[in-house]
């Protein structure tokens, strides 16, 4: 059994969710897991056996215009690694976690191994930004083991950051027992009339999600179908999107639900899941929808085709091709049998390729190789 440190962005986004779920399952399997971050990760369970949380506090000194979180993180990582005799630290999202882990390893004179998992914008946006590129590349190359959540992301890391290091693809996963469609969906009548279809999207409302396209799609299909688009989450684009809905008189068709915890109940009332991102290394929310037997209509962005099979578990169209996506929505809303069949295939695909058990096995095997220096 291993003693594992996990560092991640704790509050929003799929990388923190994956880090927390991974830690939970590793602890269930008998490992000791230490989360190291500035807040407890979303979905972290404080009373679980063998799970610990260590908060990183950044000193507030008048001289600091910018608080040195990365250094504070490295200090806590080094301290926890020595005190709890960690075998490894697993950094989720390269910046700053992989850089801090490298520094902590130097402080402790190499007392533990470092694993870095690349999630998406740590490479495609932040890592590609000229001022961050050298430190991102360095932190990745200095990690003992590197994984990426899709083939697409691994390839982009090698081609754009010129990283000279093998990158193992380990896909994201879901707990298929928990993310399972609930037949008694309690809230459907709260959100939609009986004869109304429910479309759903869950994200952090950042520009990269192109959520204006979602609203355009609803605008194009509302003449033919009675629909409600439920938007779950929050972020910088929310007020702009609300304004667009008002301008287009779509307030009754697009409902902003904010951040929600009862995601499975909500996904269980969805007829379709929509995702229109500009770039998406994987698309964890789409995977969670598929696990709840909801077909996905998405832009063909980044690693999405590795998750959603075009014509089988949903449909993929070019980024920004609103017309084509709206046509696919209409096609599926107009065909209940096809929609149900695609939902079932989506569920099967998750069970066969993205279940937590299968993927956590891969992480454990990867850790073992890193510890034996076989990578
Ligand atoms: O990169 C981000 O946008 C944030 C990041 C996160 O922390 O949620 O999302 C990325 O990681 C997720 C988990 O691996 C992936 O499912 C998302 O596709 C990916 N986001 C993008 O590539 C835009």
Boltz pocket constraint, residues with backbone or C-beta under 6 A from the ligand:
constraints:
  - pocket:
      binder: B
      contacts: [[A, 9], [A, 12], [A, 13], [A, 14], [A, 15], [A, 16], [A, 18], [A, 93], [A, 118], [A, 119], [A, 120], [A, 121], [A, 122], [A, 149], [A, 172], [A, 208], [A, 279], [A, 280], [A, 281], [A, 282], [A, 283], [A, 284], [A, 285]]
      max_distance: 6.0
